[in-house]
Amino acid sequence: MKSPFGAASRWPRVATGIVVAVTVLAGIAVGRDGPHDDVPGVRLHAGVAWVASTEVGQLTLLDGASAEVAAGVRVDRPGSALSAAQEGTTGYALNRARGSVVRVDGATLEPSRSTSPVAESGDQLAVFPTPHAFYALDTRRGLLASADPKTLESRGKPYPLAVEAAPDGAVVDAEGRLWVLDDHTGDLVWFDGQSRHSRAGAATPGQSRLAVAAGRPVLLDPGRRTMALLDPATGAVERAVAVDLRAGDTVAVTGSAGQHRLLISVSPGGLFLSCAFGSGSCTKPVSLGDGPSTLGQAVEVGNRAVVPDYATGGVSIVDLTTSRVVARPRLFDRPVRFDLLTRDGVIFYNDPGSAQAGVIDPGGRVRPIVKYRSGQHSPGEAPTEVVPGPDDGTSRAEGQGGTGPDPRSTSAVSISVSPRDHGMVGAEFEFAAVATGSAGIAGARWTFGDGSGATGSTVRHRWNRPGTYPVSVTARLRQGTVTTATTRVVVEDPHAPPRIARITVEPEAPRVGRQVLFGADLTGGPPQRTEWTVTGPRGTETTSGAPRFGHTFTAPGDYTVTLTVRAGAASDRRSRQFAVKPEQREVGCGDVVTTDSIVTQDLVCPGAGLTIAAGDVVLDLGGHTITTDRPTADAKGIVIGTGRPIRNITVRNGSVSRYPTGVAMTDVAAVTVENVAVSASMDNAGPWGIVGVRASEVRLRGIALSAFNPFDFSHNSSVVMTKSIISGGTGKGVARCRHDSSCSIEGGSLHVGDFVCYNDDPEKTSSSLSIAGSDDVSVSFLGPYCTTVTVRDSRINLLFDASATNTYLSGNTVSQDESLALWNAFTVVGNTFTGGGMSGIQVFSGRGVVSDNRFVQNQGNGVLVRAGDSDVGPLEISGNVFDGNGTGGDEWTGLDGVRVESAGPGSVIRVAGNRASDNARYGINAEPGLVVDEGGNTSSGDPLGCRGVVCLPG
């Protein structure tokens, strides 16, 4: 599938922390001073944080330096379930109940209109603001949306990631890749702005957690008791460390910003662990208290971890060098699930449900902040007017009791700052009030947050102390309107020593023969000296004294880059490990692939397209097509496996066409084929479009497969097809899953004549089929010779016959012209059969349960038992609703809600607790002696009531 974010686009490199729908973790906002800086120094915005205040429906801006409220902005109705996200000084309010977002501009404090990035996402929405885009993920449906970060206008339809995650199950790494864990399958999925990638079965489902450490994705798997540093390009494990966790532990995890380390909080035992890839081990667990605890994600400042305990309403501060608890300040006098976050080295806490918030010093001192007082403006140097939110039903004039426009507007002026909005103590800043449209400035009065002020449309100011200062202007326009605007300026100490916040390696997954760029994000003053050293398998690879430099590697391997910055006697040093992969090989027709390879042009091949003969290989089709001009019967587009077992193969991003078999795999495991279109033979006698023999852990993700006979998996194969479109010969084409194999379809659609498990022995059944969450199931015969067939939560438009040894149908909507015939053993629970051309269900033989379904307005009967002399049962028909069936108007099609017409003398059919209404003839019509009436049946509006059972009035 083509990405809605643009064919040539890429997620921007993220320089800020991520705030998701449940847990707020604001990170550090960094950015270069300008494109011509001579040093890699990037000064940080000082600590200000947007937090949610649900009681009054506002975002509150907290100033860490003064421990005061800087602004309060109304974004929603009082009592709305809000959480906050932040990018730079701009805040985003997420309504967790509606899945809607409001943006608050960091300069003007104006709220945007409320918008829903993904329709009907509700409380499953997670948001990721970045400097160049605003991303929103519906974690339940796996839909990723992109919007303009300033206007929140959509940039296209949501992109399907085919993943179902926990609400806090996604992170974004330093290069802007989104990483998600499927909560049900344990699959690892990531998106790089253009395409989706995955690694099947990467983690224990429902237990594992993702984090970002030093910009890199890290996977913590309590079920396997490991943490793994992941390759950002491939998702493969680069390094693993054992973590001593126990069954039943509930963990919360945070990655360190400056090194490859995880901070792990363990409940209910109240333990804290620090685990580093550099040392290859974890510290001894630190006990955070004697009683039961509910620990949240820790935050890290100055080599100290601050761990929240929602059960006590307090935090524990742990020295990461000594693994000792240095302080346990109590923040609240009650249990409360509060937010804990850092901005630029300042630790903030916030109770979204009350007015309580504050700042925690690393030593344990707590400075409380009252976010609001009922009926008063938010406290601060100057009153900050609460701006009505986008869902507030009254205008400001109405709220004040007036009838005309408000003379004090916030939309007609802005502030221009030169040379930039941050600088050193003593540096001069120039501010200009700029009117929008045709309005002109008649006069302006300024305040600078330090007790001083000025007048005039353009003014200059210097600060003599470091801090974050609000700059406000009240301007009178020439037509008499008074308007206000606010911005913020960060002033830093020029004598602060330089510190390395992060080393950057671009690209994150370098390859031999391609230039790699090294740089760093710095805080504090500029360094006087910069020293780079890159070491590898052959010793020192290269050195540099430039702020940023490039190098091209000639050999693959593990490397370490080390940066030292010096200013006078002060210095800071940091290292980062990375791996250089072999050069990606370009491949063409007939090539045998044994290492990561790429197709760089469309291929027209006289014979086989490509053969993958080794494991741990990624074949990127590069958006190109492999086709043939000689489609002989045994020709194959991509062959995976050549006789010896191999595993960990990925084929992605392209198409295979005209081959009778598009993809064939033998003796393989952990194969992923994603975002590939396969157009194979539509000949009735042709082979199968995709074939797997002894192919386990196969994932087909986002596949478009078109072939008369779509696929054949056999001999202990296992495959999951997710969000794929499978199109076979309707009515005649065959999809096979046989010889002790399992085939699952999740989402997407399936059109095929038969979906079967035929073996060489016609008397033997084997293999299992599963369909879940599909938008369109059209199968004539489902499950012949299968041991188990399950279909759930899908829309079924065609299903004539279900005859597996055991058939399970639940949560489906069935609407088709024919009846669904059931055989053998079956369980049909919680489905809706509506608008069918004949009966909803017809039972010919077998045993099972038909319970808690709805049969509505079918032309025939809701349920028909027509078994002739064959014994049926035990069969339970209970708790169903039969409404308006029998509209076809003849005896053969059916006129009743339930019709038990014939069954053998040994049959046991129980009927209980059904509700019938407005059916054409009988609500329940059973031939005498064929059913056991277990009571509780009702009838209302059925002309002849019930026969063969007693029905009470409905």
N, C-alpha and C positions, 0 to 999 in steps of 0.2 A: 504493500500500500504506500502510495506517495504521502510524504509528510505534509501536513497542513502548514508547517512552519517555513516552507520554501525549499526548493530543490537544492539551492546552494547555501542554505542557512545552517547555522550551528548554534546550539545553546551558548549564550555568552558565558565567559568565565565568571564564576560567582565569587564575589569578594565579601559576602555578608553571610551571617548565620541564617538558619532556616527556622521558621516558625510554622508549625503544623496545627491541625485542628484541635488537638488535645493539650499537648505540652508545649509551652512557649520557651524557646531557647534562642534568644537573640544573640547573634555573634558580632564580629568586629567588622565595621565598614571601612574599607581601605580604598584608596585610589591615588594614582600618581598626580603630582602637582601639575604636570603638563607634559606635552609630547617632547619637550626639549630638555628635560631634567638631565643633569650630568651624573647624578647619583641615583641608586635604586631606592632612595628614601621616599616613603609614602607616609605622610602624617595622618594620624587617625583623628576622626571626629571624637571630641571628648564625650564622656559618658552621659548621654541622654537616652531615655527609653520610653516608648509608647506602651502603655498597659491598658487593659480593659477594665471598665467599671460598669458591670451589667445592671446594677440597681438604678442607675440614672441614664443608662444607654449611651455612654460616651467613651471615647478614648482619652486617656490622661497622659500628658507628656511630663515625665519626671526628670529633674535635673540632678545628676548624681553628685556634682561638686557641692551644691548648696543644700541638697536633700530637701528640695522644695518642688511644688508643682509649677511647671512653666506654662502649661496650657491645658484646657479641657474642652473637647470638641464633641458636640452631640452628633452621634452617628446612627442612632436607632431608637426605638421606643424603650422607655424604662422597663427593666425586667427582661430584656432580650438576652439570649444566651450568646455572649460575645467572647471572642479571643482576639489577640492582637498579633500582627506580624509587622516587620519593620525592614526597610531598605534605606540606608543612610538616615536622614532625618524625616523621611516620609513614613507615615503609619498606615496600616491596613486593618480594618475591623472586619472580622469574619463572624457572621451570624450562623452559629453552629446548627440551629434548628432549621433554617431555611436554605443554608448553603449559599448565602449572598455575601457580597463584599462591598465595603465602602472605603475609598482611599482618602486620606487626609494629607494634603500637601504640606511638606515640612517648612516651606517658606511662608505661605499665606495662611495656613491653618484652615483652609477651606475644604469641606467634605465634598466628595463626588456624589453622584447619584448611586443608589444601590443597584448592583448588577449580580446576576447569577451566572458564573462562568460555565458551569455544566448544569443543564436543566435537570431538576428533580434529584439533585445530589443529596440534599438534606444534610444530615449530620455526618455524612461520609466524605465530606470535602476536606482536602488538605491543600494549603496554599504555599507558594514558593516565590516571593518577590525577588527579582534581580534588577540590576541597573537598566537592562535593555528589554526585559519582558517580564510579564506577570504570569506564572504558571499555576494551574489549579488541577488537582487530580481527584477524581471520584474513585476512592479506593475500593468501593464495593463492585463497581462495574468496570474499573480499569480504563476510564476515559480521561485523557489528558488534554487540557485546553490551554491555549496561549492567548494573551491579551496584551494590549499596549499598557505599559506600566504607569503612564500618566492619565490616560483617558479610560482605561479598562475596557476599551472596545475590542471585541473578539478579532483574532487574526485567522479565523477559519474554523471549520468543524473540529470537534474534539477527536483526538487520535486514539484508536483502540489499542491499548497495551496488552489486552487479554490476560489480565491478572486480577486477583481479588485479594486485597491486602487489609491489614488492620489499619484503623484511622491514623496511627502514628508509625506506619510501616514503610515510609519512604524517606530518603535523604537525597541531597544533592552534593556532589563532590566539588572540588575546587575548580574543575574545568567545566562545570555546568551540566554534567551528566546526572540524570535522575535514576536512582536505584530503588527498586521495589522488591519485596519478598512476597510471594504468593502464600497467603496464610493457610491455604488448604493443601497445596501440593509441595511446598518448600522450594518451588522454582525461583531462581534469581533472574530478575528482568531489569534491563537498563535501557535508557533512551538517550541518544546523543544529539538530538535536535533534528535528525534526518530519518533515522530508522531505529527499530526496536531490536534488541538483542536479548538472548536468554541462555541460562544454563540450567538444565533440568535437574531436579532433586538436589539442589545445592545445599539445602538445610533441612532440619527437622521441622515439619509443618506446625504452625501454631505456637512454637516456643522460641524461635530464633529472632535475633534483632540485628538491625543495621545501624552503623554509625560512620562518621567521617573523622579520621585522625590524620592530622597534618595534610589535609586536603585529599586523602585517599580513602576509598571505601573499605570498611572492615565489617566482617560478618561474625557475630557471636552466636554459637549454636550450643545452648545448654544441653540438648539431647545427646550431642556427640562430645560434649565437654571440651570444646575447642573454640579458639577465635582465629580467624584467617584474614590476612591482608590480601586484598584482591587486586588483580591486574585490571586497571581501569579500562583497558581496551577489550580484553577478552573475558573478564569475570573469573578467570582462573585463580587458584590459590597460589600466591607467591611465597608466603611464609605462614606457618601455623604454630600456635602456642597452646599447650594444654591448660585448661581452666578448670579448677576443682569446684564444680557445681553439683548439687544433688537433685534427684528427682523431686519435683514439687516446688523447687525454688522459683520465685517470681523475681525477674531481674529487670533493672532499668540501666541503660548503658549510654555513656557519653564518650566521644573521642576527644583527645587532647588536640588543641589547635596547633601546637608547635612540634609535636613528635608523635610517632606511631605508638600510641598508648591508649588503652581503654580504661575508663573509670566505671566500675560495675557496682551497683547497689543491689543487695540481695535481701528480699523479704520472704517470710515474716521473721527470719532470724536476726535481722538488723546488722548485717555484715557489709563491709566495704572492701573491695579489692582494686588494686591498681596493677594492670598487666601490660607489659611492654614487649614489643617485638625485638627491640634492640638487645634486651637481656635474655629474651626467649623464655621468660617466666613471669609469674605473678608474685606480688608481695604477700606476706602472711596476712590473712584476713583480719581486718580491724573491726572490733565489736563496737557498735554505736549505741548500745543501751541494753538494759536487762529485759524489758518488757517486749510484747509483740509490736512490730513496727510495720509501717507501709511506706517504704522508701521510694523516692522519685529519682529522676536523672540528676546527677551531680553537675555542678559547674566548676570550672577551674580558673583560678587567678593567682599569679605569682607562686606557682608550685604548691598551692593549697587547693584542696577540693572541698567544696561546700555541698553537703548532702541533705536534701530535704526529707523530713519525716512527717507525712500528712497525719499520722495517728497522734502525734504529740503537738503539732503546730510549731515545730522548731527545726533547727538545722544543726548538723555536726560539722565542724571545720577540722579537716584532717591535713596534717603536714605530710606531703607526699615524699619528702626526703627521709623522715624518721618513722613514717607510718604510725603516727600518734595523733590522738584527738587533742586539739589545742583549745577548743572552746565549743560550748553547746548552748548558744543563745536561744531563748524562747521568743518566738515572734508573735504567737497568738495564744490566747488562754483557752483554746478549744481545738479539737481536731478540725483541720481544714485543708482542702486540696488547693494549695496556693501555687502561683507561678514563681519560678526562680530563674533568673536570667542574668547575663553579663553584657555590658556594653563598654568597650574600651577600658577594661580593667576595673569597672565599677560593678558591684553585685547588687542587683535589685530584687526585691520580693514584692509580691502583689497578691491580694485576695480579690479576684474578679467580682465576688459577690458582696463586698462591703467597701467601706471607704479606707480600709487599712492597706498601707503599702509602706515601703521604706528602702533604706540602703544598709547593707551589711559590710563592715570593714573586714579585711582578711584576718585581723586579730580577734574579731568577735564582737566589736562594738556595733550596736544597732541604732540607726537614726530613723525613727518612724516618720512617715509622711501621711497626712490626712488629705486624701485626694479631692474630697468635696464635702461641703456642708449643705444641708437641705436649705434651699431658698437663697443661697449666697453664690457669688461668683467664685470660680476656682481661685485659691489663694496664689499669690505670686507678687512680683514687683508692681505690676499693673493688672487690674481686673481683666480676665480673658473672657470675652462674651461667648457663651455657649451657643454654637451655631446649630439651628434646627437641622435634623437629619433628613435624608431623602424620603423617609417613610412617615415623617411628621405631617399630619393632615392639615395643619394650619400654617399660614404664612406668618412672618415675623410681625407684620402690621396687625394681623388678627390677634396674635398672642399678646400684643401690647394694648389691645382694645382700640386701635386706630383704624381708619378706613383708607388712608392714602399710603403712598410708598414710604418706606423708611428712609429718612434723610441720611442715615449712617449706613453706607454700603461697604461690603468687603470685596467687591468684584471688579472695581474700576481702576485699581492702582497696584503696581508691583514695585519691588525694590531691586535695583541693580547694584552689585557689589564688585569693586575693582581693588586689587588685581584678581583676588579670589576670596572665598569665604572662610579662609583660615590662614594664619600666619603667626609670626613670633611676637613676643612682648615688645612694644615700642614701634612696631611696624605701622605704617599709615594705611588706612582703608578709606576708600571713597564710596559714598552711598548716594544713589540718585533715585528719586521717586518718579516712576514712569507711569503715565496715564495710558489706559487702553482706548482704542477707538479715536474719536475726534476730540475727546475731552482734553483740556489743558489744566496744568497745576497753577492755582492762584496763590497758594501758600502751603507750607508744610512744617510740622513740628516733630522732632525726633527724640527718642530716648535710647540709650545705649546699654542699659542693664547694669551700669556701674554708678548710678546716681547722677550722671551728667546728661545734658541734652543739647540740642542745637535747633536752629530754624533755617529754612531755605529748601529749595527743591533738590539742590546738590550740596552735600556736606562732607567733611572729612573728620576722622577720629582715630585716636590711638588708645590702647589699653596698656596699663603698667603692671598688670598681674595676669598670670595664666588663668584660663577658665573658659567656659562656654557662656556667651552673652546673647540675650535676646535683643534684637534691634527692631524698633517699631517706629512707624511713621503714621501720623494722622494728617491727611492732606485734604485741603478744600479745593474742589474743582471749580472751574470758571463759571459753571452754571449754578453753583451754590451747594452742590452735594458734598457732604463730608464722608470720606472713606478712609479705611485703615489697612495696613499691611504689616506683616512681621516676618523677619528672617532671623537666622542665628549665625554667629561668628565664633570660631574656635581660635583661641589665643594660647600659644604654647611657650613653654620656658625654653629660651635659646640655649641654655646650658645643660639641658637634659641630654645624657649620653645616648648615642644611637643604639637601637636594639633591633634584632632581626625577628620580625614577626613570622615570616614564612619564606622559604626558598621555592621558586617556581622552576619547573622543568617542562618545556613545551616542545613537542607534544608529550603527554603523560606516558605514552607507550612508544618510546623512540625505536627506530629501526636502523640497522646498518645502512650507510650510504645516504642518509637524510639528515639535514642539519638539525641540531637540537639547541634551543635557546635557553640560557640560564639567567635568572634574575631573582630579585628579592623584594619583599615588602618590608620597609623599615619604619620604626617610630623614633621620636626624639629628634635631636639635631642631626645635621649631615655628617657623615664620617669623613675623616681626613684621609684615611687609607682603606682600600677595599682589596681583599686578597681571596682569590678563588683557587681551589685545587680539586681536580677530578682524578680519582684513583680507580683502578680496575684490576682485572686479572694479570695485567702486565706491569703493574706498579702505577706510577704517575702517568696519567693519560694526557693531561694538559693543565696549564695554569693561566690566570688572567688577573689583571689589576683594574679592569674596566667595570663600571657599574652593572653592565649587562653584556653578555658575550655569547657567541655561537660556536659550536664544534660539531664536526661530522665524524662519527665513529666508524671504524673499519672492521671491528670484530664484535660479535655478540658477547653478552656476559652480564654479571652483576657489578655495578659501579656505585661509587659514593662521591657526592659533591659536597665540599666543605667551604663555607664562607666565613671569613673573619672581617669584622669592621672595627676600626680604631678611631678614637678622637682623644688626643692627649693621652692620659693614663688609662682612660676607659676603653674597654673592648668588649665585643660580644662575638660568640662563635656558635655556629650551628651546622649540622650535617643532614644530608638526606640521601637515602638509598634509592636506586632505581635500576631497572633492568633494560638492556638494549637487546632487542630481538633481531633475529636474522632478517636479511632483506626479503621483502615480500616478492615472491616469484610471479612473473607474468606467464600465463598458460594459454595454450591454444588447442585446436582439435587433436584428439588422440593422446594428449599428454597424461602422464601418470603423476598424480599429486602426492607428495610425501611431506610437504611443509606448507605453511601458510601461503596461499596463492590468491591471485586476483585475475579476473577476466577484464581486459581493457577495451574490447570491441566485440560486436556481434560476431558469432561464429556459425558458419554453415559447414557442417562436417559430413564427409562421405560415409563414415562409419560411426563408431562410438564417439561420444563427445569428450568426456573427461572421466578418468578413473582415479579414485582416492584409495591409496594403498597403505596408508599409515594413520595412526591415531594422533590425537592432539593437533588436529589440523582444522583451520578455518579456510573455506573456499568462498571468496566473495565474488559473486557474479557481476558486481559493479553496475547493476542496473541493465545489464546486457542480456541478449537472448542466445541460447544454444539451440540450433536447429539442424536438420539434415535434409539433403536433397535426394537421399536414397533410403526411404523408410522401409527397410526390409523387416520381416516378421520378428527377428531376434535383435534388432538394433535397440540400443539403450542410450539415453542422453547422458546421465551421470550414474556411474557405477561406484558404489561404496563397499569396499572389501574385496579381497582377491584370494581368499582361501584360508587366511589365518585371522584369528580374532583381533579386532582393533576397537578402540573406544574414543570418545570425546571428539566427535567430528561435527562441524557446523557448516551448513551450506545456506547462503542467504543472498537476498537482494538481486533478483533477476527472474528469468523465465526459461523454460525448456519446452520446445514445441516440435510437432510432427513426428517425434519418435513414438513407436508403438508403446514402449515403456519409457516414461520420462526419468524415473529414479528407481534404481534397483540396489538393495542392500542385503548383504549376506554375512553372517558371523560378526555382528557389530553390536556395540552397546553405547548408550548416551549419545545418540545422533539427534541433532536439531536441524530441521529444515524450516527456515522462516522467511516470510515475505518473498515467496517464490511462486510463480504461476506455472503450472504443468498442464499442457494441452497435448494429450496423447490420442491414441486411436479411437475413433468413434465407430469402428467396424464391429458388428455384432459378434463376430468370431475372433476379435482381436484380443491380445493379452491385456494385462492390468496396467493401469497408468503408473502406480507406485507399488513396488513389490518389496516385501521384507521377509527373509528367511533367517531364523535364529537372530532376530533383530530386537534387542531389548532396550528399554528406556528411550524409545523413539518419541520425539516431539515434533509434530507438524504445526507450526504457528503461523497464522495469517496466510495460509495456503489457498490458492485458487486452483482446484484440480478439476479438469474436464476430460473425461474419458468414458467410453461406453461402459467398461468395467473399471471402476475407479481405483480400487486397491485390493491387495491380497497379502495378508500377514499370516505366517504359519510357523510351526515348529518352535513353540515357546517364545514367540515374539510378544512384545508389549508396545503399544503405541497410544499416544494421546494426541488428538487433533483439536486444536483450540482456535476459536474464531476463524475457522476456515470455511470455504465454500466448496462443497463436494457435489459435483454435477455428473451423474451417470446417465445411462439410457433408461429413462423413466418407463417402468412397466416391464423391462427386459434386462437391463444391465444388472450386474452382480458385483457386490462388494463382499469380500470373504475375510474371515478371521477364524483360523482353524488350527488343528493339531496343538491344543493346549495353549492357545494364545489369548491375549486380552486386547480389545480395541475400544477406546473411549472417544467420544465426540463431545466437546465442551463449547457451547455457543455456536455461532455460525449457522450453516444450513446443510442439509443432506437431501439430495434427490437421487434415488436409485430404485431399480426394480426390486431386487432382493438383497438383504443384508443377512448373511448366513454363516454357518460354521460347518459346512460339509467336510467330512473326512473321507479317507479311502474306504473305511469300513462304514457302510450305511447304517449299521446297527449301533454305532457308538456316538455318543454326544460328548462334546468337549468345548472349551473356550467360552469366553464371556464377552458380552457387548454392553456398552453403556452410552446413553445419550443424555446430556444435561444442559439446560439453559439454551437450547437451540431455538432460533427464531422461525425455522421452517423445516419440519420433518415430513418428507414425502417418500414413503417406502411401502411397496406393495406387500411383501412378505418379510417379516422380521423374526429372526431367531430360529429357523429350522436347524436342528442338530446342535443347537447351543445349549450349554448347561444353564446359563443365567443370562437374562436380558433385563436391563433397567432403563427406563425412560422417565425422566423427571423434569419438572419446571420448563417444559418446552411447548411450542405450538405445533400441533400435529395437523397437517392438512391432508395427509393420505396415509392410512395404515389399515390394510385389509385384514391382516392375519398375524397373530402373535403366538408362536407355537414352541418357544423354548421349553426346556424341562421346567424352568422356573422363570416366570415373567413378573416384573414389578413395574407398575405405572403409578406415578404420584405427581400431583401438582401441575398436571398438563391441561391445556385447552385443546379439545379435539373437535374439529369441524370438517366433515367430509361427506361425499355423496354416498358412500357405502357404509356398511356396518363393520365394526371391529370384531373379528372372530377370535375367540379365546379357546385354547386347548391346554391340556396337561395341567400344571399347577400355576396359579396366577394370584397376584394381589393387586387390586385396583382401588386406590385410596386417594381421596382429595382432588379428583379431577373434575373438569367441566366438559360435558359433551353437549354441544349446542349446534342447532341449525343443520343437522345432518340430513342427508337425503333418504336414509333408511333408519334402522334402529341404531341407538348409540353403541350397544354391546350385544353380541350374540354368542351364547355359550353352547358349544357343540358337545363338549365332553370335559372331563377333568375335574379339578377341585380348586377351591380358592375362596377369596374374600372380595366382595364388591361393597365398599363401605365409604360413607361420608363424601360421596360424589354428588354432582348436580347434573341432571339430565333435563335440558331446557329446549323446548320447541324443535325437537327432532321430528321429521316427517313420519317416521315409524315409531316403534316402541322405544322407551328409554332403555330397558333391558329385556332381551328375549332369550329364554332358555328353550332351545329346540334341539334336543339330543336324540330323538327317535327312541330306539330301544337301548341306547348306551346309558350306563350308569353315570350319574353325576354326583360329585360330592366327596366329602362334605363341602357344601357351598353356602356361604353366608351372604345374604343381601340385606344390609342394615344401614340405618342412619343416612340414607340417601334422600335427595330431593328430586321429585319428578314433577315438572311443571310444563304444561302446554304441549305435551308430546302427542303423536298420532295425527298430525296435521295433514299427512299424505292422503288419508281418507279411504284406505282399502284394507281388507283383512290380511293379505299377504305382507304388505309393508308394515302393518301394525297400527293399532289404535290406542294402546294402553301405556300407562307409565311403566309397569312391570307386567310381562306376559310369560308365564311358565306354561309352555304348551305341551312338551313331551320330555320324558326321561325314563330310564330303565327302572325296573322294580327295586333295585338295590340303592337307589338314589337317596341322598339326605340333603334337603334344601331348606335352610332356615331363613325366615323372613321376619325382620324386627325393626321397629323404630323408624320406618320410612315415612316421609311426608309427601303426599300426592295432591296435586291441585290442577284443575282446569285441563286435564288430559281429555282426548277426544271421546273416549268411552269409559274404561275402567281406570281407576287409580292403580290398583293391583288386581291382576286377573290370572288366577292359578287354577289349573284343572284339579278337580277334587282328589285329595289324597296325595298330591305330588309335593306339597310343602309342609313344613312344620311352622305353625304360627306362634312366634315367641312374643307377640304383643307389641304395643306401642306404636302401631301404624295408624296414620290419620289420612283422611280424604276430605277435600274441599273443592267443590265445583266440578267434580268428575261426574258426568251424567249418570253412570250406573254404579257409582261408588266402588266397592271392592268385592271380589269373588275369590273364594278359597281361603281367605283370611278375614279377620274382623278388623275393620278400620273405624276408629273413633272420628267424630267430627273434627276437622282441622281448623 
